[in-house]
């Protein structure tokens, strides 16, 4: 065998090479390559000898039948050693225990959660503080505008007897008030 014949056999050793495609080719690319090659090597339409054309056409049909079916294509890819998901390598520390305790002596903090806040975290805390203060100021402002009596802590300067009569008068007026709902 010459070198060109050996190269031709190596190139056609996979179905992908037979169809002239890369193993990551899409289903549409596979179909397109199959149609072109089947027209070229069909025994009825080619000028090649019938035995060569028939043999080549059968190889193309076999390649297309395997690569067009998703499950057969996946098992064929495994067979030829191609993975669409990248190469999976064994970890370098395969013989070491899976969990190694954290060495606190290497850290300047007491533990992993004891660390300074990042600038983003500080900003979020600042915004939350402003929101809380703003809500308090808004609640107080609304209460003052509406004239809420809960904020008015001063009773008129009256002696104890006058305060008692004043409170009883207030309670009587509230008891006599009817609410229409």
Residue pairs with C-beta under 8 A, 6 or more apart in sequence:
11 17
12 18
12 59
14 23
14 80
15 62
15 63
15 66
15 67
15 76
16 22
16 23
16 25
16 63
16 67
18 59
18 60
18 63
19 25
19 30
19 33
19 34
19 37
19 60
19 63
19 64
19 67
20 33
20 37
21 29
21 30
21 33
23 77
23 80
23 82
23 84
24 84
25 33
27 68
30 64
30 67
30 68
31 64
31 68
34 60
34 63
34 64
34 68
37 60
38 57
38 60
38 61
38 64
39 45
40 46
41 48
41 53
41 56
41 57
41 60
42 53
42 57
43 50
43 53
43 54
43 57
46 53
48 56
65 72
66 72
66 73
66 76
67 73
67 76
77 83
77 84
102 111
102 112
104 110
104 111
109 115
117 125
140 151
143 150
143 151
144 151
155 163
155 166
156 166
158 166
